[in-house]
Amino acid sequence: MKKFPTGSRKWFVRAALAAVAAGGFLLLGPAPRAVADDDACQHRLARADHKVHEAVEHHGWNSSQASNARHQLNEAREYCWNRIHKWWDEDGHRWHTDRDWDEHDHDHDRDHDH
């Protein structure tokens, strides 16, 4: 069995440890950002959904304010879909991993349909 000189062995051990550490950072590095992106999108969509409901309550379903708020909600959904490939359904309190939202889902009040 061939023996490495002491200096080569130390270098090899240090290089191996550095490789393991770098691999750990690569594996663990993206997780906090992914959680932050999820939280940011969830907050953005919840806020946009709330604005739709507020606009409807104060100005009516057919108001320009409600129409603008619905437009902003759809833009927030698109933003999150393009960024993290999922979107938060505030009314259903769940994530969707398909681009399956209905751009007109807030056009009518489900609780007050005529």
N, C-alpha and C positions, 0 to 999 in steps of 0.2 A: 504494500500500500504506500502510495506516494504521500509524503508529508509536505504541507505548505510551510514556508517560512513564517515565523510569528507575525511579521508585518503584513503579509498577504492575507493571513487568516483574519486579522483584525479588520483589514479593509473589506474583505468579503462579508464579514458579520455586519459591519456598518452599512454596507451597500444593501444587504438583504433587509435589515431593519428599516432603512430609508424607503425601500420599495414597498414593504408592508405598510408603513405609515402613509405613504402616498396613495396606495390602493384604498386604505381606510378612508382617507379624506375624499377620494373620488366617490366611494360608495355612500358615505354619510353626508357629503357636502350638499347635494341637491335637495335633501329632505326638508330642511327648514324653509327654503325658498318656496317649495311646492306647497307647504302648509300656509305660508304667508300669501301666496297667490290664491289659494282656495279661500282663505279668510277674506281677502280683499274683494274677490268676486262675490262671495256670499253677501258681504256687507253692501257692495255696490248694487246688487240685484234686489236685496231687501229694501234698500232705500228707494230705488226706482219704483218698485212695486207699491211701496207706501205712498209715494207721490201720486201715483195713479189714483189710488183710493181717496187720497186727500182732495185731489182736483175734482174727482167725481162728486164727493160729498159737498164741496163748496160751490161748484160751478155747474154740475150736471154732466151726464154721460156724453152728451153731444157738444159740449163746450170745446172751445179751442184749447183751453188749459188741459182738459182731459186728453184730447187728441195729442197734444204735445207730450204729455206725460207718458202716454202709451208708446209714442215714438221713441222717447228716451229709454223706456224699458226694453224695447226691442234692440236698441243700440247697445245697451248694457249686456243683453244676452249674447249678441254677436261678438262683443268685445271679449267676454269670458270664454265663449266657444273658441274663438280664434287663439286665445292665449293659453287656456288650460284644457280645452276639448271637453268641457262639461259646463252645465249651467245650473244655477240654484233656483228651484221652484219654491218661492216664498209661501205661496198658498198651500202647497202640498208638503212643505218643510222637508224637501229631499233634493238630492242631486240627480240630474239626468245626464247620462253619458251618451245619449243620442241627441242629434240636433232635431228634436221633435216638438219644439214649442210651436204654439199657434199664435201667429202675429196678431190675431184678432181675439185672443182669449179674454182680453179685458175690454172688449168693445161693448159688452152688455153686462149688467149687474146680475150675477147669478142668483143673488138673494132677492132681487126686486124685478125679475122679468115680468113683462106685461103680457 
